[in-house]
Amino acid sequence: MKSVIKPLMATVIMGMAINAYAVQKDITVTANIDATLDMTTDTGEVLPSTMEMRYMPGLGLEPITQSTKIYSNDAEKDVNINLAGTPQLMDTVGVNPKIPLTVKYGDLTLTETQQTMSANMLFPNGDTANGSIIQPLIISQTTQAPVASGNYSGIVSVVLTQATVTP
């Protein structure tokens, strides 16, 4: 009996020692979800949060273009698009004048006034699984002209909302 108890006790003690060194890692997972609309690159990737406009001496800033798609849960509802503010680049030091920007989505020149894009145009086959047709998002200098040297920065905020009624 003693020969059975000693090995059994040794196994129990070793098992407890192994458990004494266990590590638990808790990971918080979050997601920012808009269940109705999203705009991505044409490949479905997240739009870049920073885009750099290249400057051509004597000419001004070159436009930047990003091919995009709109994803929606309802291919029958139109999509409204507008800007949340005036798009412009500002000198980070504040010495040079602001550089006004123009933003276009496809054929639409965007402003702070809401414009409607037809669901039939965006989703011609009624299919939302693969996103809308590919449209370019173009950001350009409003008046193409040379600008003063400096570091400029600005935010272009494009707002998408789904129409509340089916056309």
C-alpha positions in Angstrom: 0.0 0.0 0.0 2.8 2.4 0.9 4.4 1.7 -2.5 1.3 2.9 -4.2 0.6 6.0 -2.1 4.1 7.5 -2.3 4.2 7.6 -6.2 0.6 8.9 -6.2 1.4 11.7 -3.8 4.5 12.6 -5.8 2.4 12.9 -9.0 -0.2 15.1 -7.2 2.5 17.4 -5.8 4.2 17.7 -9.2 0.8 18.4 -10.9 0.2 21.2 -8.4 3.6 22.7 -9.0 3.0 22.8 -12.8 -0.3 24.6 -12.3 1.3 27.1 -9.9 3.2 28.6 -12.9 0.2 29.1 -15.2 -0.3 32.5 -16.8 -3.6 34.0 -18.0 -3.6 36.8 -20.6 -6.8 38.8 -21.0 -7.1 40.6 -24.3 -9.7 43.2 -24.9 -11.1 43.1 -28.5 -12.9 46.1 -29.9 -14.6 47.0 -33.2 -16.0 50.2 -34.5 -19.0 49.1 -36.6 -21.4 51.0 -38.8 -23.8 48.3 -39.9 -25.2 50.3 -42.8 -22.3 51.9 -44.8 -18.6 51.8 -45.3 -16.1 53.2 -47.8 -12.9 51.2 -48.6 -10.3 51.0 -51.2 -11.2 49.2 -54.4 -9.6 46.1 -53.0 -11.7 46.2 -49.8 -8.8 47.5 -47.6 -9.3 50.3 -45.0 -8.8 53.8 -46.6 -5.5 55.2 -45.6 -5.7 57.8 -42.8 -2.9 59.9 -44.3 -2.3 60.8 -48.0 0.6 63.0 -49.1 0.2 65.5 -51.9 3.3 65.9 -54.0 4.5 69.4 -54.8 5.8 70.2 -58.3 7.8 73.5 -58.2 6.3 76.1 -60.4 3.0 74.2 -60.8 1.6 73.5 -57.3 0.3 70.4 -55.6 -0.5 67.3 -57.6 -3.9 65.7 -57.1 -4.1 62.5 -55.2 -6.5 59.8 -56.3 -7.7 56.7 -54.4 -10.0 54.1 -56.0 -12.8 53.3 -53.7 -15.9 51.2 -53.2 -19.0 51.8 -51.0 -20.4 48.8 -49.0 -24.0 48.9 -47.9 -26.5 46.5 -46.3 -29.3 47.7 -48.6 -28.7 47.9 -52.4 -32.1 49.6 -52.9 -31.4 52.7 -50.8 -29.6 55.7 -52.2 -26.4 56.9 -50.5 -25.9 60.5 -49.5 -22.4 62.0 -49.6 -21.0 65.4 -48.4 -18.0 66.9 -46.6 -18.0 67.6 -42.9 -16.1 70.8 -43.3 -14.1 73.0 -45.7 -11.2 71.0 -47.1 -7.9 73.0 -46.9 -4.3 72.7 -46.0 -2.9 74.9 -43.3 0.7 75.8 -42.6 1.6 74.0 -39.4 3.5 77.2 -38.2 0.6 79.5 -39.2 2.7 81.8 -41.4 1.6 81.0 -44.9 -2.0 81.3 -46.3 -4.3 78.3 -46.3 -4.5 76.2 -49.5 -8.1 75.4 -50.5 -8.7 71.9 -51.7 -11.3 70.4 -54.0 -12.7 66.9 -53.3 -14.4 64.8 -56.0 -16.1 61.4 -55.7 -16.6 60.0 -59.2 -18.2 62.8 -61.1 -19.5 64.7 -58.0 -17.7 67.7 -56.6 -18.2 67.4 -52.9 -19.3 70.2 -50.7 -20.8 70.5 -47.2 -24.2 70.2 -48.9 -25.5 66.6 -49.1 -25.7 65.0 -52.6 -27.5 61.8 -53.4 -25.9 58.9 -55.3 -28.5 56.6 -56.8 -28.5 53.0 -55.5 -29.1 51.8 -59.1 -25.9 53.6 -60.2 -23.8 52.4 -57.2 -25.1 48.8 -57.2 -26.2 48.2 -60.8 -26.7 44.4 -60.2 -28.4 44.9 -56.9 -25.4 43.1 -55.3 -23.9 44.6 -52.1 -21.6 41.7 -51.1 -18.9 42.9 -53.4 -19.4 46.6 -52.8 -20.4 49.3 -55.2 -18.8 50.1 -58.6 -15.3 51.5 -58.2 -15.2 55.3 -58.0 -12.2 57.6 -57.6 -11.9 59.8 -54.6 -9.8 62.8 -55.9 -8.3 65.5 -53.7 -6.7 68.4 -55.5 -5.5 72.0 -55.0 -8.5 74.2 -55.9 -6.5 76.7 -57.9 -3.4 75.1 -59.4 -0.6 77.5 -58.6 2.8 77.6 -56.7 2.6 78.0 -53.0 5.0 79.2 -50.3 7.4 76.7 -48.7 6.2 75.1 -45.4 4.7 72.1 -43.8 1.0 71.9 -44.5 -1.7 69.7 -43.0 -5.4 69.4 -43.2 -8.3 67.0 -42.8 -10.8 66.0 -45.5 -13.9 64.4 -43.9 -16.2 62.6 -46.3 -19.6 61.8 -44.7 -21.8 58.9 -46.1 -25.3 58.4 -44.9 -27.9 56.0 -46.2 -31.1 57.4 -47.5 -34.0 56.7 -45.1 -36.5 55.7 -47.8 -36.2 53.5 -50.8 -36.6 55.5 -54.0 
